[in-house]
Amino acid sequence: MTTPAREDLSRYALISIVASVVVITLKIIAWRVSGSVGLLSDAAESMVNVVAAVGAFIALRVAARPADDDHNFGHTKAEYFSAVFEGVMIVIAAGIIIVAATERLFNPSELDSVGLGLVISLIATAINGGVGVLLLRIGRRHRSLSLEADGKHLLTDVWTTAGVVVGVLLVALTGWLPLDPLIAIAVAVNILVVGGRLVWESGAGLMDTALPDDDRGRVDAVLERYRSPDIDFHDIRTRESGHERFLQLHMLVPGEWSVQRGHDLVEQVETDLVGSLDHLHVTIHLEPIGDPAAYESWRLD
């Protein structure tokens, strides 16, 4: 059973690249005019956005390629590598922030032109927020881990900037200079959590985890409609590969059925299963229901 070809989503990554370049430029200006290490930490995270967006663009171009002789099941797992790469880059950015903030903690310095720096930073944040929401919606619609990861990262950046802006404003109002690097360190810890989560989720995808419970429930609902004293299913296995879903199972029918009758039922079941979930690839093994050996499952070891 075939499924529609994968749409090339790399154009959305291009939007992210352009937006990230604009945002990093604005945030660097905000840091330079204010001298705030908090704003520097915010700019450092945005540097990661540029690199991650380029990685997502490359991964999406690869993932859109059709199956070939060397990759019989397509190239969809390229998106997992992109998300892992983005997670690693986030962790590196956090390390850079912590080093810079620690140095400023022991050697505090006055902030300059705080108001202008904050205004510029807020403009950059508005751009990040708009692009982040767009990427997240497109990523969920097309089941693209790369776009979802990029969108989540940009939205995390929005909250990071909001925290930094409040902190820098408090420094300007109270004059307590250690607050600036402390905020930067808190930002770095948050970034570490985001990066670690991305790496974990991507690693799970590379390990061929089973479909989520909601997806598996749709599969079971279709099979239940066909179950009867003469028809049964067992050894149902699922996995995900990027936006693609894979399902394999055994279908048991009366042994006296003709090959044609069994084949026709397999086609009907496959059609209904594919209709229940987008990008689902189904493999059904037909067996006689009266043969005890038909109930044996493939060994997991």
N, C-alpha and C positions, 0 to 999 in steps of 0.2 A: 504494500500500500504506500503510495507516494504522497508527499506533502508539498505545499507551495515552496518555491525557492526563497532563500533568505534575502530580505531586502537589505541593500547596502545602506547602513546607518551612519557611515563615516562623516557625512555632511554635518551631522549634529556635533560630532567631535570637533569639526572645524570651527563651529560657533563657539565652543568652549575654549579653543586655542586663542581665538581673537579676543574674546572677553577676558581671558586670563592675562594676556599680554597688556591689555588696557588697565586691568585692575592692579597688576604688579607695578606698573609705571606710576599709577596714582599713589599707591601705598609707599613706594620708595620716596616719592616727593613728600608725602605726609611725614615720614620718618625724618627726612633731611631737614625739613623746616622746623620740626619740634625737638628733635634729639631724643625722643622717647624710645627706650629699649622695648617697651610694650608694643609700640607701633612697628618697631623693627621685627619683633617676633611675628606680628601679623603679616608683614611683608614677606618674611621667610616662608611662611606657610603658603602664601600665594605663589611663590616661586615653584613650589611643588606642583601647584595647579597647572602651570604651563607644561612641565615635563610630563605630568600624568595625562593631560589632554592629548599630547602628542602620542603617548603610548596607547591611549584609547583609540585614536585615529588609526594607527597602524593595525591594532588588533581587530578593529571592526572591518577594515579592508580585507584582512586575512579571513575572518569569520564568514564573510559574504561569499567567499569562493565556493563553488560547487564541489561535490565529492569527485575524486579522481582515482587513478590507479594506485597511488601511494597513500591516499587518505580516503578509504572506502566509505567512511561514515561522515565525511565532511571535515570542516576546519573550525567548528564552533568553539572548541575548547581554547582557542586563542584568546577569547575574552577573559578566561580565568587568569591567564598569565598577565594580562594587562592590569587586572584588579590586584593581583599579588604585587606587581611592580609598583602600583600606586601606593599600596599599603607600606611597602618598604621605604619609598620616598618620603612618605609622611613621617615615619619613624626617624629618618635621617634629619628631616627638618626640625623635629622636636629636639633632637640632640644639639643642633646648631643653636636653637633658641635657648636651651638650658645653659650652654657654655657662655653665650653673650649676656644672659641675665645674671648669672652668677658673678661674672666679672663686674657688672654694673652694681650688684648688690654690695660688693665690698668697696667700690669706688663710685659712689653716687654723684650725679651731676645735675645741674639745674636744667629745666625744660624751657624751650623757646617757642614762641608762636604757637602755643597749644591750640588755640581756637581754629586757626587756619588748618593745622594738621588734622584736627578732628573732622572738620567739614570735608576735606579731601577724602579722608578715610571712609566717611559715611557715604559719599558718592560712589566710591569703589564697592562698598558693601551692597548698595542698591543694585548695581550691575550683577554682582555675584548672586544675589538672591533671585533675580529674574531668570538668569541662565540656569541656576541650580534647579528651580522648580520645573523649567522646561525639560531639562535632561532627565529628571526623575520621572516625569510623566511619560516621556517618550520611551525611556528604559523599561518601565513597568508595562507599557502597552505592547512592546515588542519583545519582552523578556530578555533584555540586553543587560548583562551584569556590568559590562564596561560603562555604559551610560548611567546606570543606577549608581555605580560606585562614584563616578565623576559628579553626579548630581548631589549625592549625599555629602561628598567632600566639600563642594561649594557651599551647601547649606550649613555645614558645620563651620565653615569659614565665616559665615554671616554671624553666627552666635559668638564665635571667637572674637570677631571684630567688635561686636556689641559690648562684650565684657571688657575688652581693652579700652574702648572709648570711655566707658564709665570709670574704669580705673584711672586712666590718664586725667580725666576731668577731676577726679577726687584728689589726685596728686597736685593739680593746679590750684584747687581750692584749699587744701590743708597744708600744702608745702612739705608733706612727709615723703621724701624722695625714695626711701626703700620700697614704698608701695608699687612703684613702677616695675622694678625687676621681679617682685613677688608675683605680680599679675602675669608677667611674661612666663614665669615658671609654671603657674597654674594653667596657662594656655597650652604650654608644652605637654603637660600631663594629659590634658584633654585630647590633644592631637595624638599622643601615644595610644590612647584607648581606641580612637577611631582607626588608626593604622593597624593596630593589632586585630581589631574586629574584621577589617577588610581581608587581611591575610588569612584569618581563620575561615571565613566564609568561602573564600576562593579555594583554599585547600580542600575544603569539604567537597566542592564541585569537582575538583581533579580526582577525588577518590570515588567518584561515581555513586554519590548518595542516592537513596531511594526518593521517589516523588513525595512531596508534602502530603499530609493527611487529606487536605481538601481535594487535591488532584486524584489521590488514590480512591477517595470516596466516589468520585465521578466514574472511575473505571469500574469499581465494584457495582455501582448502580446499573451500569449497562449490562454487565455479565449476569446480574441477578434477573434481568428480564428474560434471559434465555435459559436459565436453569430449569430443569424438569427431571422427571424420573429417567429420561433417556439422554439428557445432555448435562454435562457438568464441566467444571474448570478447576484446575489446581496448579500448584507450582508457579504462582503469579509473581513475576519479578519486574522491578522498574528501576530506572536510573535517569539522571539528567546529564546533559552535555551542552553547556551554554543555554541557548534558548530552546534546544531540541529536547524532546522527551522520548524515552524508549520503554517499550512494554513487551515482555515475552511471557507466554503462558501455554499450558497444555489444555486442549479441549477434548473431552471424551464424548463419543457418540456410539450408538449401537454398531457392533462389528459387521452386521449384515448390510449396512448402508453401502451404496455404491460410492466410488471415489468422487463422482460428479456431485452427488448429493452432499457429501461431507465438505467438498470444496466450495460449493455454493453457500453453505452455512458459514464457513470460515470467512468468505468475502463479505457476507452480510454483517457478521460480528465486527470485523475490522472496520467497515464503513461507519458503523455506529460509534465505535471507540474513537476513531479519528475525529468524528463530529463532536465528541464530548470534550476534547482537549486540542488546542492548537499545536501544530508541530509535533504530533505524536506519531512515532514509528512503531508498528505492531508486528510481532512475529508470533504466529500460532502453530503449535505442533499438534497434529490430529492423532488421536489414539482410540482404540476400542474400549468402550466403557466396561465390558465384561472381563477384560484381561487384568489380573492383579498386578502385573508388571507395569501397567499403564499408570499406576498411582505412585510409582517411585519418583522422587524428586531428584533434580540434578544436585550433585554433591557440592556443598559450599566450601569444602576443604580441598 
